[in-house]
Amino acid sequence: MNTSIKKIASYFLVIMVLVFTILALLGIWDIIDYENIIQKLLTTLIVIFCSAAVILFVFSVLLKEKDN
């Protein structure tokens, strides 16, 4: 199960990098207004980071399996 979570997280990170790269290229070529999008992306990343920190806390502290 641990390896499947790592694979899912890896694919998610790769997809995020691709999306950010595409948006950056579109902003560089003035196809989209990147200033508003960058602000929304950073806010979204902060929210994702905070929720991931809470989930990590729950898994590591509250749902920790005790070794016998």
Secondary structure, 3 states (H helix, E strand, C coil): CHHHHHHHHHHHHHHHHHHHHHHHHHHHCCCCCHHHHHHHHHHHHHHHHHHHHHHHHHHHHHCCCCCC
